[in-house]
Amino acid sequence: LKENIIPEIIIKNSSDMRINIWSAGCSTGEEPYSIAMLIQENFAFLLPDWSIYILGTDVCNNALGQARKGIYRKRAMRLLKEYEKNRYFEEEPGENFKINEQIKKMVEFRYFNLVGESYPLPETGQWDIIFCCNVTIYFKLETTKRVIDNYYKNLKPGGYLFIGYSETLQNINDEFELIEINGNFLYRKPECGRKILSVQDVSVLDKKIKKIPTTESVKIDTTKNINELYNEALEMFIKEDFDGAMEKITKYLILKPDNETARLLLIRLYIERENFKNALEESDKVIKINPLLDTTYYLRGIIHKNLGNITMSLDNFKKLLYLNKNFPLAYYYIAELYNFLGNIDDAVKQYQNAIKLLDKYPDDEPLEFTTGYRAKILRDICKIQLKKIAKE
């Protein structure tokens, strides 16, 4: 969702600037709130003028009442990272946590029975994504077919349907195409001219899934050396286990305090936790070790941007380009900052520089320091920004 689907929808919907998501069978609201948190965390800076509509529906009014309150017990928070709790929840008496108003306002909750009612639609258009996880398993086959058929009719062409891990549309609906994204399988309503994956192909994919190795099949060597500590920290960072990564990289830096690569990872961890003061202090240490390391100035640019120090942020991104002119994200952020300041001519120039550089990248090449963005996605975002400026 974060790395592929939402970025794709942003590009597709750039003209009407809307994203419509329906969580069907949302119970007490954990799913739609989690979606809202993901969008706010990763895409809010790209979508300041967009309409983000997230609808949660259920047949249980008691569950909907709980969802509207947005209060959850400590057990429901166990999979959240500490910084997510601090950012999006307020602690209540009795070890309860209340979702903050910013996230709450992003979600509408409504009673709806999937069986026998006309299906809801957003104010404009159709749904970009429908979530219906582990709901239809309680239905009879004919009812399930009718529900899935209604989902198909109410999704945009190219829209996505998420169902539970144990669920399949085999022998239920052959209009959706089954697609794979990073080892995960989900369903999509085909766009015009797109080939639909037949139900016969599903059995082939099932065999492929069974060949994916599990953690139980991997032997782990318990003899650790210093480099393994860093590798484990990096792997945990990639998997967004920031607490685990912090523990590993701290141990590593005790043994190798002058390792600039490890300190850069520590800076990124501080940024993820929004501990910008420590991130800035760490970047000072890296500059003392190696004043010509371009990545340090990129991270300092991000830190100052988050602190609202626009001039300092610009200064660091410019230093980065002095050291490395082939860093597309630097051009992009300089353009964004100029745009924010109202320096439109400079912003246009830097968006164009970013596009020119990104044209040299393969479309699907991932960009470092992003939430999974490919070169094509960032290039298209720059083009969207240029179109918006031209309209204004």
N, C-alpha and C positions, 0 to 999 in steps of 0.2 A: 504493500500500500504506500509506504513512505518513499521507497526507492524507485518504483516504476509507475504505479497506477495513478496516484495523485499528480505527479509531474506530467504524465501523459494527458490527463484531463485538463490541466491548466493550459497546455498548449492547444488542445482541441476547442476549449471553451473561451478562448481569449477574446472573441468578439462579443459574446453576451455576458462574460465575466460572472458566471454562476457555477456553483457546484451543488448538486442535489443528491443527498444520501439518505437512504431509508434503512433503519434497523427494525426489521419485522420480528415480533416476539422478543422485545427488548427486556422483559421482566422488570427488574428494579433499576435499570438504566446504566449498568456498568459499560456495556458495549458502546452505545452512542456517546457517552461522556468520554470514553477512551479515544474514540475517533476524533472528537472535538479537540482533545488534548494533543493528539498527534498533529492535527492541522495547525493548531496554534503554535506548537513547539517548532515545527519545521518549515511552515509556509506562510505564516502571518505577514512576514516582511515583504512577500511577493504579492499579497492579495489585499492590500489596504482598502481598495474600493470594490471588492468582490462581494457578492451575496453568497454566503455559505449557509445552506439550509440542511439541517440534520433532523430527521423525524424518527422518533421512537414510538412504536405501537405495541400494544399487548391487549389481551382479552381480560386480564385481571386488574380491576380498578385499584385493589389494595397495593399491588406491585407498582402501578403507575403513580399512586400517591407517594410511595416511598421514593420513586425515581425523581419526582418533581421536587421533593425535599433535598435530595442529593446528599443525604447523610449515610455514612457507611461505617461499619465496625472495623476494628483493627485488622481482623482476619481477611477482610475483603481487600485490604491494602498490601497484602504480603508480596505481591509480584511487582509493586511499584518501587522505583528507585527513590532514595531519600530526597534527592533534589526535586523529584516530581511531586512528592508529598508536600514539600515546603512551598513549591511554586503554585500548585493548583488546589490545595486544600487548607482549611483552617481547622485546627484541633478543637474538638468540642468536649464537654464533660463526659466522663465514663469511657474514655479511650475511643471516642467516636471522631470521625473526620467529615467535614462538610465541604463539598465542592465549591470553589469560589464563583462569584457572580459572573465573571468574564466567560467561563466555560459553560455555566448554566444557561446563559442567554443564547448560546449557540445551538441549543437543542430544544425542540418542541416535543412534548409527549401527548399522545392521543389514544383513546380507546379505538381498537379496530379488530374485527374478527375476520381472519383470512378466509373463512368458509362462508361463501354466499353473499358477500357484499361487494359493491362497486369499489374498485381499488383507489386509494388516494394518489393524487399527483401533486407535485409542487406547483406553485403559482404559475410558473413558466416552464414549458417543455416537459421532459420526462426525467426519470431517475438516471443518474450516472452510475450509481452503485446501489445494489440491494444486498443487505446482510440478512440471512435467514438460517441461522446455525442451530441444528438439533431441534427444529420445530416440527417439520413435516414427518419426523419419525413416529409421531403419535397419530398420524392420519391414516385412513384407508388409502389404498393405492389410487383409486379414482379421484379422491379428494386431492391427493398430492399432485396428480397430473394436472388438475384444474388450477391449483395454486401456482405451480411452476409455469403453466401456460399464461396465467395473468401476469406473473413477473416478466415473462418474455415480452408481452404486449406493452408493458409500462416502462421498460428500459429503453434508453436511447440506443440506436445502432452503435455498437462498440462498447456498450455499458456492461458492467461486471456483476455477476451473481456469486456471492460467497455462501457456501453451505458448510455443514459440519464435516469434520475429518472422516467420520464413519459413513457419510452419505454419498450417494452417487445419483446421477440422472439417467443411468443406463436403464433402458426399458420404461422410462418415464417421459423423456423429452429428447428428441433428436434434432431440435432446432438450434440449441446452444452449441457453441464450439468449446471443447475442452482445451485449455492452454496451460503451459508450464511456465512459471516464473521463479527462477532461483530454487528449483527443486520442489516448489509448491504448485498444486494443481487447483485450478478454479475454472469457472465458466464465464463465457462472454457471448453477448448477442452479436452475431456477425454484422459487419458493415457490408454495404453493397459490393457484390463481386467477391467477397471473401469466402474461401472454402470452409465448409463446416466439417469438423471432425466427427466421423460416424461413430455410432455406438460400437461397431466392430473394432475400431481402433482403440477403444478403452481397454480391452483385454490386453492389448500389446503394451499399453502404458502401465497397466497393473503389474505386468512382469518386470518392467523397468524399475518400478517403485520397489519391488521386492529385492532388487539387486543393490539398492543403496545401502552401504554399510551402516550398521548401528554402532553406538558408542561401546556396546558390550564386545564387539568384534575387534576393537582396537586395543592392542597391548600398550600399556604405559610404562615407560622406564622411570623408576622412582629415584634414580641417581641424577641429581640436578647439578648443573654447572651454572656459572654466572650468566652466560649468554641465554640459557634456557629461561632464566628469570625474566629477561627482557622480552623474549619471544612470547612467553605466556602472558605478560602484561599487555603486549600489543594485540594478541589474539582476543584477550578479554575486552580490550577497548573496542575492537571491531565488532564484538558481539554485544557491546553496550553494557557490559558488566563493569561499570566504572569503579565500584567499591573494590572489587577484586583486583582490577588493574592498578588502582592506587596503592594497594598493599604490596603488590609485586614490584612495581617500579620504585617505590620508596626503599625497599630492601636492596634493590639493584644499585641505587644511587649511593647507598651507604658504602658499598663495595667499590663503585666507580663514580665518584662525585663529579668528575670532569667530563663525563660522556655527554656530549651535546645532544645526540639523538635521543637519549633517554630523558634529558631535561625538556626537550621539545614535546615528548609524549606527556610528561608531567604538566606542562603548560596547557596542553589540550584537555587534560583531565580537569584542571582547575576551571577552564573555560566552560566545560560541560556542566560543572557544578555552580557556575556563575560566581566563582570566587576570583573576581578579576584582580583584586589587590595582590593575592599570592601569584596569580598568573603573570602579572607585570613584574613582580620581584624576580620570579624565575627567569623571565626573558632578559632581565638585566644581567643575570649570571651567565646566560648563554652568550650574550654579546661580549662579555669579558673573556670567555673561552675562545670565541670565534666571531669577530665583529663583521665578517663578510658572509655570514650564513643567511641566505635570502628568506628562508622559511621563518626565521625569527621575526622579521619585519612584517611578514604577512600576519602572523599571530598577534603581534602588537597592534597592527591595524584593526584587527577584529576586536581586540580587547578595548581599545579606545573608542571604537564605534559603539560598543555596548555600554560604555560608560558615558556616552554622549559627548566625548571630546572629538568633535568633528575635525578640527584643524590638525590635531595630533594623529588622528586616524589617517587623514590624507597624507600627512608627512611620511608616515611609515610605509604606506602603500607605494608612494613615489620612490622612497629609498629602495624598496624591493625591486621596482622596475629598473632602477639604476644598476642593480646587481644582476638582474635577470629579466630581460625584455620579453621572454616567452612564458609569461605567467598569466593566463587569461583571467583568472579570478581577480587579480589586482586591477586590471582594466575595468572589469565589471563593477567592483566596489567603488573605485574612483568615480565611475560614471554615476552610480547610485548616490554617492555623497554630493557630487556636483548638482545632480538633479534635485536633491533635498535642499541644497542651498539656493537653488534657483539659477545656477550658472548653466543655462540650457545649452549654449553652444559648446561648452567644454564637455558637458554630459554626452551630447550627441557624438562628439569626436571619440570619446573613450568607449562608448557602446560600439561604435564602428571598429575601433581598434580590437576590441574583444572578439567581434564577429570575424574580422579578418584573420586573427590568430586561430580561432576555433575552426575555421574553414579548412585548416591544415590537419585537423584531427579526424580520425575515423568517427562516424556518428555515434557508435556504441562504446567509445573509449570512456571509462570512468574518470572523473576528475577528483584528484586528491583534495581533502579538506571539505568535501561536500557530503550530503546525506544520500549518496548513491547517484548523483547527477551524472548523466552522460554528456559528452560534448554537444550533441545535437540539442539536448534540452536547454542547456545554458545559452547556446546560440539563438534558439527560438525565443527564449525569455528576453534576450537583448533586442531582438527584432520587435517583440511585442512592446517593449518600452519605447522604442523609436517611433512606432505607430501611434502610441498614446501621446507622445510629445508633439508629433505632427498634427494630431487632431486638436490639441490645445492651442 
